[in-house]
Amino acid sequence: MSTQEIPEENLPAGQDTAHGAVKVADNPFADPGLPPHKPRVQDIDERAAKRSERAVAFMFVLSMLATVGFIASYVIFPVDKNVYIWPFGHVSALNFSLGWTLGLALFFIGAGAVHWARTLMSDVEVADERHPMAATPEVKAQVMADFAQGAAESGMGRRKLIRNTLFGALALVPLSGVVLLRDLGPLPEKKLRTTLWAKGKLLINMNTHEPLRPEDVAVGSLTFVMPEGLSEHDENFQTEIAKAALMIVRIQPEDIKDKRELEWSHEGIVAFSKICTHVGCPISLYEQQTHHVLCPCHQSTFDLSDGARVIFGPAGHALPQLRIGVNDKGFLEAHGDFDEPVGPAFWERG
């Protein structure tokens, strides 16, 4: 369809109908402009503005309380405590409380900021032409002036209640990240420093569950024992045996090189922790001729004839020794607990 067939009144403005060419206008799209600004109720009624201010401050206060609740949850709820909460069912009390309190703390900061912006900050629309990426000094000065004007219009300096509660909420939220450091390891306690071994506790064979006599331990044999009073049916058995597991070996007294090891033994029967000092694996391999024990996880090797010192592998220190003797009934017994914590180093060991 040629230009001549189009009615003249339907042609775009600026078209040359004589030659069938259209002249492009300098700006073919009319500037619609901005709609007239309608003031909000907070702009004309100071009482409404005060109500909005209190609402924003209230949300910031709720955020602070939620953050305090997040921190308190770490102290109140044990890690292994489960509770029934409808409709979620049985859930971890700690995880549930941490999720809700942290979520509410962040939500109320966001909700308060949005309500503040929509009801109290200036809502006048400003149109500006695009400019090159490299701003001119004049533009930079204008930006700083606009920033100062925006700060003044936000009411940050004038509305102290909002400002102070916002600062309080923002200051408390990062504390949630500080208490998360607890998950890096157990809290400083003494539970890793002691075991169930104590003076007078009998050495119980883990296979027969019977107390041991010296004649039950043959030269060159390796026997695993646990303290008297500990049962495999106990709820805390795995926790306690992970610290108290013991291995006893009988060595000819003249083959024992370490003086203290000889003093803490009975007729060449020595007792050392079964827990490797590298990452806590149970030691189970014994070389009778060399008196070496080997950890199967990373091949750390200890010399049981020389204070269980490390002779190979990544373990950091020797196996702790348990001082043993014989009671009046002829059974092997402990003379106390280990003289140092068993297993690998831990962050509050010192």
Backbone torsions as a table, in degrees:
resi	resn	phi	psi	omega
1	MET	NA	122.9	-176.2
2	SER	-82.0	168.5	-179.3
3	THR	-67.1	-29.3	-177.1
4	GLN	-67.6	-23.0	-177.7
5	GLU	-83.5	-9.7	-179.6
6	ILE	-87.8	130.3	177.3
7	PRO	-57.1	142.6	-174.6
8	GLU	-62.4	-33.7	-176.8
9	GLU	-72.7	-14.8	-179.7
10	ASN	-95.5	-3.7	179.6
11	LEU	-76.3	148.8	176.7
12	PRO	-60.2	154.9	179.8
13	ALA	-62.6	137.4	176.9
14	GLY	90.8	8.0	-179.4
15	GLN	-83.7	135.7	176.7
16	ASP	-86.9	100.0	-176.0
17	THR	-71.9	-20.1	-178.8
18	ALA	-71.9	-37.6	-176.9
19	HIS	-108.3	3.3	178.2
20	GLY	70.7	19.9	-180.0
21	ALA	-110.8	149.3	-180.0
22	VAL	-109.5	127.3	175.9
23	LYS	-90.5	125.8	-179.1
24	VAL	-76.1	127.2	179.7
25	ALA	-71.1	156.6	179.8
26	ASP	-59.6	-40.7	178.1
27	ASN	-140.3	91.6	-173.9
28	PRO	-71.0	-15.8	-178.1
29	PHE	-103.8	123.2	-179.3
30	ALA	-72.9	141.5	178.4
31	ASP	-75.6	111.9	-177.3
32	PRO	-71.8	-17.6	-178.1
33	GLY	75.4	-177.8	179.9
34	LEU	-102.4	143.8	176.8
35	PRO	-64.9	154.3	-179.9
36	PRO	-61.2	139.4	-178.4
37	HIS	-71.5	130.9	178.4
38	LYS	-109.4	118.3	-179.1
39	PRO	-66.6	146.8	175.6
40	ARG	-84.4	167.7	-179.1
41	VAL	-65.3	-31.6	179.2
42	GLN	-69.5	-22.2	-180.0
43	ASP	-75.6	-24.2	-174.7
44	ILE	-115.5	-11.1	-179.0
45	ASP	-127.0	109.3	-177.5
46	GLU	-65.9	-28.1	177.7
47	ARG	-67.3	-38.1	175.4
48	ALA	-66.1	-37.6	177.7
49	ALA	-64.3	-38.6	178.2
50	LYS	-65.8	-38.0	178.2
51	ARG	-63.8	-41.8	177.6
52	SER	-64.9	-38.2	178.6
53	GLU	-62.4	-43.8	179.1
54	ARG	-66.8	-36.0	178.6
55	ALA	-64.4	-42.6	178.3
56	VAL	-64.0	-45.5	179.0
57	ALA	-62.0	-37.7	179.1
58	PHE	-62.5	-40.8	178.7
59	MET	-66.9	-37.0	176.8
60	PHE	-66.4	-37.8	177.2
61	VAL	-65.4	-41.3	176.7
62	LEU	-60.1	-37.6	176.8
63	SER	-62.2	-42.5	178.3
64	MET	-62.6	-42.3	179.4
65	LEU	-64.6	-38.5	178.3
66	ALA	-65.0	-38.3	177.5
67	THR	-64.7	-41.7	176.0
68	VAL	-61.6	-39.4	177.1
69	GLY	-64.1	-36.2	177.0
70	PHE	-60.5	-47.3	-179.3
71	ILE	-66.7	-40.7	-179.2
72	ALA	-64.7	-31.2	-179.3
73	SER	-60.6	-35.4	179.2
74	TYR	-62.6	-31.1	-177.7
75	VAL	-87.3	-35.4	-172.4
76	ILE	-79.3	-45.5	-170.2
77	PHE	-99.4	126.1	172.9
78	PRO	-67.3	157.4	-177.4
79	VAL	-64.2	-33.7	-173.9
80	ASP	-96.9	12.1	-178.1
81	LYS	-86.2	125.3	177.0
82	ASN	-112.4	143.5	178.5
83	VAL	-133.7	158.0	176.6
84	TYR	-96.7	122.4	179.1
85	ILE	-129.4	118.2	177.6
86	TRP	-74.8	136.6	2.3
87	PRO	-99.2	18.1	-174.6
88	PHE	-81.4	-20.6	-176.8
89	GLY	87.2	-151.8	179.8
90	HIS	-81.6	119.7	-177.7
91	VAL	-134.1	163.9	175.4
92	SER	-70.2	124.3	-179.6
93	ALA	-61.9	-38.5	-178.5
94	LEU	-67.6	-49.5	-178.4
95	ASN	-63.7	-39.7	-179.5
96	PHE	-63.6	-46.2	-178.5
97	SER	-68.5	-38.4	179.0
98	LEU	-64.2	-43.2	-178.9
99	GLY	-63.4	-45.7	-178.0
100	TRP	-68.6	-45.1	-176.4
101	THR	-67.3	-42.6	178.4
102	LEU	-67.4	-39.9	177.5
103	GLY	-61.3	-43.3	179.1
104	LEU	-67.7	-36.9	178.9
105	ALA	-61.0	-44.9	179.4
106	LEU	-71.9	-37.6	-179.1
107	PHE	-62.8	-45.7	-176.2
108	PHE	-70.4	-29.1	172.8
109	ILE	-64.8	-46.0	179.4
110	GLY	-65.4	-44.5	-179.8
111	ALA	-64.0	-40.5	178.0
112	GLY	-63.5	-41.7	179.8
113	ALA	-65.3	-40.1	179.3
114	VAL	-65.8	-44.7	-179.9
115	HIS	-64.5	-37.3	176.8
116	TRP	-61.4	-47.2	-177.9
117	ALA	-66.4	-37.1	-174.5
118	ARG	-80.9	-23.8	-173.4
119	THR	-113.7	-26.3	-172.8
120	LEU	-119.8	-32.3	178.4
121	MET	-75.2	158.2	-179.0
122	SER	-62.0	135.6	178.7
123	ASP	-115.7	20.6	178.6
124	VAL	-72.5	125.5	179.6
125	GLU	-79.2	136.7	-179.2
126	VAL	-123.9	128.5	177.6
127	ALA	-101.9	140.1	-179.1
128	ASP	-143.7	143.5	178.1
129	GLU	-75.1	150.3	176.2
130	ARG	-68.6	150.8	-177.5
131	HIS	-134.7	164.5	178.1
132	PRO	-59.7	158.5	-178.9
133	MET	-61.4	-38.9	178.7
134	ALA	-82.5	105.9	-176.3
135	ALA	-75.0	145.8	176.8
136	THR	-80.2	161.4	177.7
137	PRO	-56.0	-35.2	179.2
138	GLU	-63.9	-41.4	-179.7
139	VAL	-66.2	-41.4	178.5
140	LYS	-60.3	-42.6	178.3
141	ALA	-63.6	-38.7	179.0
142	GLN	-65.7	-39.9	178.7
143	VAL	-61.2	-45.3	178.9
144	MET	-63.6	-37.0	177.6
145	ALA	-66.7	-41.7	177.7
146	ASP	-63.3	-39.2	178.9
147	PHE	-62.8	-45.2	178.8
148	ALA	-62.7	-39.7	178.8
149	GLN	-65.7	-41.9	178.2
150	GLY	-63.0	-40.0	177.8
151	ALA	-62.8	-39.4	179.1
152	ALA	-68.6	-40.4	-178.5
153	GLU	-71.2	-25.2	179.8
154	SER	-67.2	-21.1	-179.5
155	GLY	79.9	15.0	-178.6
156	MET	-58.2	-41.8	-179.8
157	GLY	-79.4	-30.8	-175.4
158	ARG	-85.8	-36.8	-177.7
159	ARG	-97.3	83.7	-173.2
160	LYS	-68.5	-29.8	-179.1
161	LEU	-63.4	-46.5	177.9
162	ILE	-64.0	-45.7	-177.1
163	ARG	-59.6	-46.3	-176.0
164	ASN	-69.2	-40.8	179.0
165	THR	-69.8	-32.9	175.8
166	LEU	-64.1	-46.4	178.4
167	PHE	-60.7	-38.0	178.8
168	GLY	-65.0	-43.4	179.6
169	ALA	-65.2	-43.7	-179.6
170	LEU	-68.7	-29.1	179.4
171	ALA	-75.3	-31.6	-177.2
172	LEU	-83.0	-33.5	-176.4
173	VAL	-55.9	-43.4	179.1
174	PRO	-60.8	-21.2	177.9
175	LEU	-63.6	-23.9	176.1
176	SER	-61.0	-37.8	178.2
177	GLY	-70.0	-27.8	-179.9
178	VAL	-68.0	-44.6	-178.5
179	VAL	-70.4	-18.1	176.2
180	LEU	-64.5	-18.0	177.5
181	LEU	-62.7	-17.5	177.4
182	ARG	-59.4	-32.3	-177.6
183	ASP	-70.5	-7.0	175.8
184	LEU	-72.9	-14.5	-179.8
185	GLY	171.2	176.7	-179.5
186	PRO	-67.3	154.5	175.7
187	LEU	-65.6	152.9	-179.7
188	PRO	-58.6	109.6	178.9
189	GLU	-142.0	-177.6	178.9
190	LYS	-107.7	8.7	-174.8
191	LYS	-68.4	-22.3	177.2
192	LEU	-90.7	-7.8	-177.1
193	ARG	-89.8	-19.4	-176.4
194	THR	-124.6	158.8	176.7
195	THR	-128.3	-175.4	178.9
196	LEU	-77.3	-8.6	179.9
197	TRP	-68.9	136.2	178.9
198	ALA	-152.7	167.4	-178.2
199	LYS	-60.4	127.7	178.6
200	GLY	92.5	-6.7	179.4
201	LYS	-72.2	129.1	179.8
202	LEU	-74.7	150.7	175.3
203	LEU	-87.8	114.1	-175.6
204	ILE	-102.7	125.3	177.1
205	ASN	-64.3	126.4	-176.4
206	MET	-72.4	-16.5	178.8
207	ASN	-89.9	-44.4	-177.2
208	THR	-97.0	-14.3	-176.4
209	HIS	57.8	31.9	178.4
210	GLU	-119.1	148.9	176.0
211	PRO	-66.3	152.7	-174.6
212	LEU	-101.7	142.7	169.1
213	ARG	-105.6	158.1	179.3
214	PRO	-56.2	-36.1	-178.7
215	GLU	-71.6	-11.7	176.6
216	ASP	-77.8	-14.6	-175.7
217	VAL	-104.9	112.1	-179.2
218	ALA	-86.3	154.7	177.4
219	VAL	-62.5	130.8	179.2
220	GLY	86.2	-2.7	-179.8
221	SER	-88.2	158.0	176.8
222	LEU	-122.8	122.0	-177.3
223	THR	-126.1	137.6	178.7
224	PHE	-102.5	131.8	-176.4
225	VAL	-132.1	164.5	175.9
226	MET	-135.4	162.9	-177.4
227	PRO	-72.7	150.9	176.1
228	GLU	-60.0	138.6	178.8
229	GLY	96.7	-10.7	178.9
230	LEU	-96.8	129.2	-178.4
231	SER	-121.4	147.0	178.4
232	GLU	-65.7	-14.3	179.4
233	HIS	-90.9	-4.9	178.6
234	ASP	-68.5	145.9	-179.2
235	GLU	-63.4	-34.9	-177.2
236	ASN	-99.6	22.0	-175.5
237	PHE	-60.2	-47.8	-176.7
238	GLN	-63.5	-37.6	179.4
239	THR	-66.4	-42.7	-176.2
240	GLU	-76.8	-39.8	-178.2
241	ILE	-69.9	-24.3	177.1
242	ALA	-65.2	-19.6	177.0
243	LYS	-105.8	-32.0	-171.2
244	ALA	-97.7	-4.7	-178.4
245	ALA	-56.2	132.5	-172.2
246	LEU	-131.9	145.1	172.4
247	MET	-123.2	137.4	179.2
248	ILE	-121.1	139.4	-179.0
249	VAL	-133.8	143.2	175.8
250	ARG	-104.1	122.2	-179.4
251	ILE	-122.2	145.5	174.3
252	GLN	-58.8	129.5	-176.1
253	PRO	-53.3	-34.6	-179.7
254	GLU	-70.7	-14.7	178.5
255	ASP	-88.7	-8.8	-179.8
256	ILE	-81.6	120.7	-174.6
257	LYS	-88.5	-31.2	-175.1
258	ASP	-87.1	128.4	-176.0
259	LYS	-65.5	-45.2	-178.7
260	ARG	-66.4	-37.9	177.8
261	GLU	-58.7	-40.9	179.4
262	LEU	-65.6	-40.0	-179.9
263	GLU	-66.8	-33.2	-177.5
264	TRP	-86.5	-1.2	-179.7
265	SER	-97.4	176.0	174.8
266	HIS	-134.2	110.8	179.8
267	GLU	53.6	40.3	178.6
268	GLY	84.8	-1.4	177.6
269	ILE	-86.1	115.9	-179.3
270	VAL	-112.3	148.1	-178.4
271	ALA	-125.5	122.6	179.1
272	PHE	-129.2	155.0	176.1
273	SER	-60.8	140.3	178.8
274	LYS	-84.6	-7.8	-173.4
275	ILE	-91.0	120.2	-179.4
276	CYS	-62.8	142.4	-178.3
277	THR	-85.2	9.2	176.7
278	HIS	-88.4	-73.7	177.9
279	VAL	-127.2	13.7	172.8
280	GLY	89.2	17.3	176.8
281	CYS	-70.7	152.7	176.4
282	PRO	-78.7	128.9	179.1
283	ILE	-80.9	135.5	-174.2
284	SER	-142.5	-3.3	-176.0
285	LEU	-111.3	128.5	-176.0
286	TYR	-128.9	131.7	176.2
287	GLU	-102.5	112.2	-172.4
288	GLN	-65.2	-40.1	-175.4
289	GLN	-71.5	-36.4	-176.5
290	THR	-98.1	-11.4	-175.9
291	HIS	62.9	29.6	177.7
292	HIS	-97.6	142.4	170.6
293	VAL	-115.2	144.3	-173.5
294	LEU	-122.1	131.5	173.4
295	CYS	-82.6	124.9	-175.9
296	PRO	-72.5	-13.6	-175.9
297	CYS	-75.8	-53.5	-175.6
298	HIS	-133.6	18.8	172.5
299	GLN	63.3	26.9	171.0
300	SER	-65.7	134.3	-174.7
301	THR	-121.7	135.2	-177.0
302	PHE	-124.8	142.6	179.2
303	ASP	-97.5	106.8	-177.7
304	LEU	-74.5	-11.1	177.2
305	SER	-90.6	-4.6	-177.3
306	ASP	-134.2	54.3	177.0
307	GLY	70.4	19.1	-179.8
308	ALA	56.1	35.3	178.8
309	ARG	-71.4	156.9	-179.5
310	VAL	-79.0	126.8	176.7
311	ILE	-115.1	-9.0	177.7
312	PHE	-164.4	148.3	172.9
313	GLY	98.9	-179.0	-172.1
314	PRO	-84.5	-2.7	-179.5
315	ALA	-58.9	143.7	-173.0
316	GLY	-91.9	-23.5	-178.4
317	HIS	-153.9	169.5	-175.6
318	ALA	-68.5	163.0	176.0
319	LEU	-73.1	135.1	176.6
320	PRO	-65.2	142.0	178.8
321	GLN	-103.2	144.5	176.5
322	LEU	-106.4	126.9	178.9
323	ARG	-75.9	128.9	-175.8
324	ILE	-128.7	165.1	176.3
325	GLY	-160.8	-162.8	-178.9
326	VAL	-124.7	135.6	178.2
327	ASN	-84.8	-177.1	-175.7
328	ASP	-70.1	-11.1	176.6
329	LYS	-97.2	0.8	177.2
330	GLY	87.1	13.1	178.7
331	PHE	-98.5	146.5	176.5
332	LEU	-69.6	135.4	179.7
333	GLU	-139.6	160.6	177.6
334	ALA	-84.8	148.3	175.8
335	HIS	-102.1	14.8	179.8
336	GLY	151.4	-165.5	177.5
337	ASP	-93.7	175.2	174.6
338	PHE	-59.7	148.6	-179.1
339	ASP	-79.6	-7.2	178.2
340	GLU	-150.6	161.0	179.8
341	PRO	-61.0	144.1	179.8
342	VAL	-86.8	164.2	174.6
343	GLY	77.0	-167.4	-177.9
344	PRO	-69.6	166.5	178.1
345	ALA	-66.7	151.7	176.7
346	PHE	-133.3	161.5	-161.3
347	TRP	-68.6	-24.0	178.4
348	GLU	-103.6	14.6	-178.4
349	ARG	-66.5	-37.8	178.6
350	GLY	81.5	NA	NA
